[in-house]
Structure formats: structure tokens, C-alpha cells
């Protein structure tokens, strides 16, 4: 595996964990207050959708990059 593929997979996992945290917030009805402002649960619904989409998209890019790297023949040495 090369660094871009690892980076895409790590990013995908991070977005997946963030989405899972927002989903847990929705299920447990946890409130969040930043400064004097209350952040409603509907924003967590938006965050779950965005994080899930980014997680799947980055994972698919990593799989596609790994597949194209495996199919590429090795370069011929210069003569």
C-alpha cells in the first residue's frame, strides 16, 4: 500500500467515526451548547449524512486507487 491509499482509508475511518458519534448523539438525545448557543439535533442528522457520504466516497476512492495500482505493470528500467 502506498501513502495516498492509506491516507484515504484513514480519512474514511475518521469520517465514519464522526458520523457514528453524531448518530449516537441523536439516539441518546444529547444536547450540545457552544457558548450561549444550543445546537439542535437536526444538525446532527445533516452531519451524519455528510460524514457517511464522505466515508463511503473516500473508501471507494482508496479501493479504486489500490485496484489501478495492482493492475499497472511495473516500469521498465532505463537502458
Secondary structure, 3 states (H helix, E strand, C coil): CCHHHHHHHHHHHHHHHHHHHHHHHHHHCCCEEECCEEECHHHHHHHHHHHHHHHHHHHHHHHHHHHHHHHCCCCCCCC
